[in-house]
Every structure is written in structure tokens, then in C-alpha cells.
Amino acid sequence: MKTFRIFLSFLLLIPLSAYASVEVVGSLRYVQSANPGEVIKGEIKIQNNDSTDQEVRIYQTDLLYNFQEKTFYDEPGGNKRSNAPWIQFSPKTVILKGKEVRNIEYEITVPQADSLKGTYWSVIMIEGVTPIDPTQKSDLNIRTVTRYAVQIVTEMKDKGNGSLKFMEPTLIRKNDKNLFLAIDLINEGDHYISPEVSIELFDETGASVKTITAPKKGIYPTTSTRFMLDLEGLPSKKTYKAMIVAAGAGNDVFGLEYTLYF
């Protein structure tokens, strides 16, 4: 299993090196709705920002991640919800001339299977490799690699069922003073959910004390994500009744009642 630590922003992956010349133009996440048996075509635009030629390698992986902030790029097709076997793309390698812009064409052939429902996804990696600098005098030669992970998502029109499971909330103190409530959610349903997680706190009298909301994050089926709720300003050494809500689109709304003491 290959494990890489990356930065996530609304589930869009960013390059691992700020110095590379290859860039993916536009979105890093492509979502297409489909029925079984449909064929869908798309393209990913890449460009070389430098004036010198750049070698680019294009390949597939699966994508999984968890609430511990670990991300896994495994062999394509290993995840039961991987759509990597459905995807053909071209080219596999290319030399981008200086300032050149080119498209990577891909085609998704959805299997003719009525059992398909919910979300299927994988990643097309765009990797620009800079040759080893022959002027380096050290015994250790350094090669700079830039890697973009472009998510290719197929949403079946039969979305199936949505299901988010709450793990036990955890109090986390940062910098010895800032207190957060960590809400870890596992997507046990069939489709991708991007919930807004909030908590409303009530005191011993039942009066509402404060409502706190965390930024939205996306959760693919079988993955998990942590949401951090800042408890700054709340009086300590008190017991609160908490209503925690994870609200996605449509019927994807899930709640948990919790007693909180800190």
C-alpha cells in the first residue's frame, strides 16, 4: 500500500512542488452523472509554464483517505468503488514543449449492470518529471517531481442510500489553550456526501448557549473525515447537552445527541 501525505482543500489536490512548470488548468475534480451502459467523454487540460520542454507522465490510481489525515493512492481498481477499470485515457506520456497547452482525453464506459448505484471514483495522476541536473556536484542527485491528482467521479443516477456514522467525539486541545471538539464521520452509504457539521450546546436549564459550525468537507463512501469545532469562549467545568448535526443535500441529514463536559 502506498501512502502519501498531501494537502486537501474541498477534496482538490494541489501540486507537491511549487517550482515545477507543469500545471493542470481548471478543475481537479470532474463529476459526471451516468446510467449503466453509458459512455462519457472528457478532457483534462495541462500546460507547460516554462520555456523549456517538460516530460509528463499520466497514470491511474485509486484514492482513499481517513479522519487521521492519511491519504492512500493504491493500485487502480482495488477499491470496490473504483471506476478506474472503466476509464481509457490518452496519452500516457508526453513531452510538453515550452509554453505548450495540451488536452488529456479520457473516456468512461460504465458497465451495463443494474446493481450499480451511488458514487464511483478514481484518480488520473499528472506527473511532471524534471531531469537530474548534470551540473550538480554532490553525490546525491536531486530530481524534482510535481504530481497533480485529478479526481474522475461517476455519479450513478440511482444514488442509492446515504449513511453517515458518527464516531465518539473527542476533545482536543491545541497550543495548550485552544479547545476543539473533533467530530469524525464515516460514510457507510452509497454516495458522496459533503455535509456541513454543526453543534448546538444547551446548558443545564435547557437554554441554547452557542451554535458552532465547521466548514464543509466531502466524504466518499468507505472513507472518513474529521470536522473540528472550536469551543473557544465557552465556560469550562460545566456540563452541556449537545445536538450535533451533519447536513448534506436532500435527505442526507444525520444527528447525534451528546453530553459534553470540560
N, C-alpha and C positions, 0 to 999 in steps of 0.2 A: 504494500500500500504506500503510495507516495503522498507525503504531507507537505504542504506549503503554507506558511503564514502570510496572509495578504491583508489589504485594507478593503473594507466594504463600505459602499455608500449607496443605499437603496438597491442593494444587490448588484450594483455595477462595479466591475473590477477595473482597477487602474493599473497602468504600467509599473513594472518593478524597477525601472530605471528612468530617471528624469533626463538622462543625457542621450537617449537613443533617438535616431532620426525617424524611425517608422512609427506611424500613428494610424489608429483606426478612426475614421471620420464618421461622426454621427453616433448612434446609439450603441451601447454594449449589451443590449438585451432586445432580442427580436421575438415577438409573441404573435403566433398565427393560430386562428381558430380553424378547426377541421372536423370532418366526419370520417369514419373509416373508409378507406379506399381512395381518398382524395390525394392529389399531387399538388404540392405548393412549392413555388419558386421564390427565391430571394437573393439578395446580394449584400455583401459587406464591402464597403469602400475603404481602401487603405492608401496611404500616401507616404512618400519619402520627403521629409522636410529638409534634407541635406542636399548638397550639390554633388556628392559622390554616390556611386552605386551602393545599394544595400541588399544583401541576401535576406530573404524572408522564407521561413518555414511555416506551413499550415498543417495542423493535425487536430485530431479529436481527443477529448477526454470526457469522463463523467464529472459531475460536481455534486459534492455533499458537504454539509457543514453542521456544526452543532453549537449549543449555547456556551461551550467552553472556548469559543472563538477559534476553533480548529477547522480548517478547510482542507478537503481531500479532493485531489484531481486523480481519479483512478482510471484504469483501462476502460475505454469506451464500451458500453453495453453491459457492464457488470451490474449496475443498478437496475432493479426490476422496472423502474420508471424511466429508464434511459431511452431517448429517441435516436441515439447515435446510429444504430443499425438502419434506421430509416433514411439517413441523410447521405447524399452524394455531393461532393464539392470539388471545385477545380479553380485554380491549380493547387498542387500540393507544395510546390516550391516555386519561387520566382525571384528574379533579380530586378529590383526596382531601380531604374535609372534616377539620377539626381532630379528631384522635384516631381517625379512621375506620380500619377494617380492611377490606380487600377482597381477593378472590382474582383472580388472572390464570389463566384456564382455557386449557390447551393440549391439543392432540390430535395424536398421531403416527400417520400412516398409512404403515406400512412397505411399500415396493413388493413386488409379487409377483415376486420374482426369485431363483432358486436360487443365483445367483452371490454373493449377499450373505453375508458371513462376518466375524466379528470385531466391532470397535467402530466406531461412527459417532457423531459428536457435533457440537454447535454451542452457541451461547450466546444466551440471551434477556437483553437489557440492560434494566435497570430504572433509569431516569434521572429524578431529581427536579430540577427547574429552579426556582431562586429568582429572581423578577423583579428587575430592576435597581432599586436603592434610589433613589427620586426625590430624597431628601434629600442625596445625595452632591453635593458642590460642586466636585469635581475634574472636569477634562475627561476623565479616564479613569474610565469606569463599570465596576464590577466585578459580575459575575454568578457566584454560587456554583453549581456543578454537582456533584451526587452521582451516582455511577454504580455499580450492582451488576451483576456478570456472573454470571448463573445458568447453570451448565452443564447441558445436557439431553443425556443419554448413552443411546444404544440399543446394548445388547449382544446381538448375534445368538446364538442358542443353538448354532449352528455357530461355534465360536470361531476356527476356522482355526488357523494356526500362530503360535507365539511365537518371536521372534528379537530378541535384543539384541546390538548391535555395540559392542565396546569401541574407543574412540579411544585414541591414545597417551597414557598417564598423564603428568601434568605436576606438577612440584614448584613450589609457590607459597609464598613467604614473606610473611607479613603482619606489619605493625608492626615490620619489620626483625628479628623474632626468632621468631615462631611459624611453624613449617613444616608445610605440609599437602601431601598427595598428592591431586590433583584427578583424579577418575575421570569421564570423560564417556561417557555411554551414548546410543546412538541406537536407537530402536525401529523395526526394519525388518520387524516381524511384522504380524499382522492385528489383534491385540487389545491393549487397555490392560494394562500391567504396572506393578505397584508393588513394585519389588524392594528388599530390604534388602542393601546393599552392604557387604561386609567384606573385610578383608585380613589374612592371617596371614603374619608375617615369620619367616624362618628364617636363622640365622647360617651361617658357613662350615662348621660341623660338622654342619649339618642339624638342629640343635636349634631348637624353636619359641621365639621371643623374645617375641612380642606379637601379639595379635589386636585389631584396631580395627574398629569398626562405625559406619557412618553412618546417620542417620535415613532412614526410607523416604520415597521420593518417587514420584509417579505419572508414567508416560510413555505418552502416546498414540502410536499408530502415526504414523510420519513425523516425530515430534518428538524432541528430545534434552534431557538434563538432566545437570547436574554434581553429583557427590557429593564432599564434602570429608572426607578422613580425616586426623585430627590426629596428627602424628608426634612430638608433644611427649614428651620423656623418653628417646627412642631415642638411643644413642650415635652420633655423626656420624663421618665419614671411614671408614665401613665399607660393605661390600657385603652386601646381603640378597637372598635368594631370596623372592619374594612370590607368594602364591596369592591372587588377587583373585576373589571370588565375588559374583555378583548373583543373589539368590534371590527369585523371585516365588512365586506359588501354583502348586501342581501340578508340571507338568513344566517350568515356566519358571525353570530354574536354569542359569546360564551362568558360565563361569570363564575366567580368564586367568592364565598364569604369566608372571612379570616379574622382571627383575633390577634391583634398586634400589641406587643408590649416592648418598650425600650426606654 
